[in-house]
């Protein structure tokens, strides 16, 4: 058994398990274990593998365009110096973000959010993680308004509470989840009381927790009883996923969507050749 699983199981009572088939498996940055993250190839592979939901990271370029990119800089995936926020879309379009993953992905480009939305088939959900500040709210609202995707097929997530609060004010039908990394210096009950209160004040739909959180059954129950869902990131170990499902999580984010769906017995969606374009 993996060390994370042992740590989570030790001394912690668990909530009744959500039926595994009801669990939502979210493809982290697309099917990023096998394809370069935050690319159209990674998204297409997630859909081909039967995922119902995929997550991407977004940032603003120098000229205010929304592109898929996790890092603040271009160095790791594009092997280029510079920050996304200081680079124009035209310059970003020239960069190769496939070669770092595997030579077979040479020539893969950084897509815009418009392209990612267009590459998400009807009936599939795109989770948009916002990696910058309040300046993205207006262009993001404009992008979503011109997309043909219905609001029920888009989820917004961010570590920035003020960004989520502003988005729920501007586009309330869209689901929004607050990303939270583990904060070991605060009592669990006290900090989650704050999270619950602030989430309800902003009209948020749930909490998206890092796997380091030692979430106990009473705290999880308080979150759920306040009408908030619990999502968790990022898990590639099915045993650990089952532990979090017992804690009340209804969605698991993973780099390996097909593997996780098989392990948990989650039904895969059949890809449609009319929906998934090359």
Residue pairs with C-beta under 8 A, 6 or more apart in sequence:
1 239
2 237
2 239
2 240
4 211
4 237
4 240
5 237
5 239
5 240
5 243
7 214
8 214
8 240
8 243
8 244
8 247
9 243
12 214
12 216
12 217
13 216
13 217
14 217
14 243
14 246
14 247
15 217
15 220
15 221
15 224
15 246
15 247
15 248
16 246
17 242
17 245
17 246
18 245
18 248
18 249
18 250
20 242
20 245
20 264
20 265
20 266
21 264
21 265
21 266
21 267
22 250
23 241
23 245
23 249
23 250
23 251
23 252
23 264
23 266
24 52
24 53
24 250
24 251
24 252
25 51
25 52
25 53
25 251
25 252
25 254
25 257
25 260
25 261
25 264
25 266
26 51
26 53
26 54
26 55
26 127
26 231
26 233
26 251
26 252
26 253
26 254
26 257
27 42
27 43
27 46
27 49
27 51
27 53
27 54
27 55
27 253
27 254
27 255
27 257
28 37
28 55
28 233
28 234
28 253
28 254
28 255
29 37
29 38
29 42
29 55
29 56
29 57
29 70
29 255
30 37
30 38
30 39
30 41
30 42
30 43
30 44
30 45
30 46
30 54
30 55
30 56
31 42
31 43
31 45
31 46
31 49
31 51
31 54
31 255
31 256
31 257
31 258
32 38
32 42
32 255
33 236
33 255
33 256
33 259
34 45
34 256
35 41
35 42
35 45
35 101
35 105
36 42
36 77
36 97
36 98
36 100
36 101
36 102
36 105
36 108
37 70
37 77
37 101
38 56
38 57
38 68
38 69
38 70
38 77
38 97
38 110
38 111
39 68
39 97
39 98
39 105
39 108
39 109
39 110
39 111
40 108
40 111
40 115
40 116
40 119
41 98
41 105
41 108
42 54
43 54
43 56
43 116
43 119
43 120
44 119
44 276
46 54
46 257
47 54
47 120
47 121
47 124
47 269
47 271
47 275
47 276
48 271
48 276
49 257
49 258
49 261
49 268
50 257
50 258
50 261
50 267
50 268
50 269
50 270
50 271
51 124
51 257
51 258
51 261
51 268
51 269
52 123
52 124
52 125
52 269
53 124
53 125
53 126
53 127
53 155
53 251
54 120
54 124
54 125
54 126
54 127
54 257
55 126
55 127
55 128
55 129
55 157
55 253
56 68
56 113
56 116
56 126
56 127
56 128
56 129
57 68
57 69
57 70
57 129
57 131
58 66
58 67
58 68
58 69
58 113
58 128
58 129
58 130
58 131
58 132
58 136
58 140
59 66
59 67
59 69
59 72
59 84
59 85
59 131
59 132
59 136
60 66
60 67
60 84
60 85
60 132
60 135
60 136
60 139
61 67
61 84
61 85
61 87
61 88
61 89
61 92
62 85
62 86
62 87
62 88
63 88
63 89
64 139
65 89
65 112
65 139
66 112
66 113
66 114
66 136
66 139
66 140
66 143
67 84
67 89
67 92
67 110
67 111
67 112
67 113
68 110
68 111
68 112
68 113
68 116
69 77
69 84
69 110
69 131
70 77
70 131
71 77
71 84
72 83
72 84
72 85
72 131
73 81
73 82
73 83
73 84
74 80
74 81
74 82
74 83
74 84
74 87
74 92
74 95
75 81
76 100
77 97
77 100
78 95
78 96
78 97
78 100
78 110
79 96
79 99
79 100
80 95
84 92
85 132
89 112
92 110
93 109
93 110
95 109
95 110
96 106
96 107
96 108
96 109
97 108
97 109
97 110
98 104
98 105
98 106
98 107
98 108
99 105
99 106
99 108
101 108
111 119
113 128
113 140
113 143
114 143
114 146
114 147
116 126
117 126
117 143
117 147
117 148
117 149
117 154
118 147
119 276
119 277
120 126
120 149
120 153
121 271
121 272
121 275
121 276
122 153
122 275
123 153
123 269
124 153
124 269
124 275
125 153
125 154
125 155
126 149
126 153
126 154
126 155
127 154
127 155
127 156
127 157
128 140
128 154
128 155
128 156
128 157
129 157
129 158
129 179
130 136
130 140
130 156
130 157
130 158
130 160
130 163
131 158
133 160
133 162
133 163
134 160
134 162
134 163
134 166
136 163
137 163
137 166
137 167
137 170
140 167
141 167
141 170
141 171
144 151
144 154
144 171
144 174
145 171
147 154
151 171
151 173
151 174
151 175
152 173
152 175
154 174
154 175
155 174
155 175
155 176
155 177
156 164
156 167
156 174
156 175
156 176
156 177
157 164
157 176
157 177
157 178
157 179
157 208
158 164
158 176
158 178
158 179
159 178
159 179
159 180
159 181
161 178
161 198
161 202
164 176
164 177
164 178
164 202
164 204
165 202
165 204
167 174
167 176
168 174
168 176
168 202
168 203
168 204
172 203
175 205
175 206
176 202
176 203
176 204
176 205
177 204
177 205
177 206
177 207
177 208
177 229
177 231
178 195
178 198
178 199
178 204
178 206
178 207
178 208
179 208
179 210
179 233
180 195
180 207
180 208
180 209
180 210
180 213
181 210
181 212
182 210
182 212
182 213
183 191
188 214
188 215
188 216
188 219
189 218
189 219
192 219
192 222
192 223
193 222
195 207
195 223
196 222
196 223
196 226
196 228
199 206
199 207
199 226
199 228
200 226
200 227
200 228
204 228
205 228
205 229
206 223
206 228
206 229
206 230
206 231
207 223
207 228
207 229
207 230
207 231
208 231
208 232
208 233
208 253
209 215
209 230
209 231
209 232
209 233
209 249
210 232
210 233
211 232
211 233
211 234
211 235
211 240
211 244
215 230
215 244
215 247
215 248
217 247
220 230
220 247
220 248
221 248
223 230
223 248
224 230
224 248
229 250
229 251
230 247
230 248
230 249
230 250
231 249
231 250
231 251
231 252
231 253
232 244
232 249
232 251
232 252
232 253
233 253
234 253
234 254
234 255
235 241
235 244
235 252
235 253
235 254
235 260
236 254
236 255
236 256
236 259
236 260
238 259
238 260
238 263
238 264
241 252
241 254
241 260
241 263
241 264
242 264
244 252
245 252
245 264
252 260
252 264
254 260
258 268
260 266
261 267
261 268
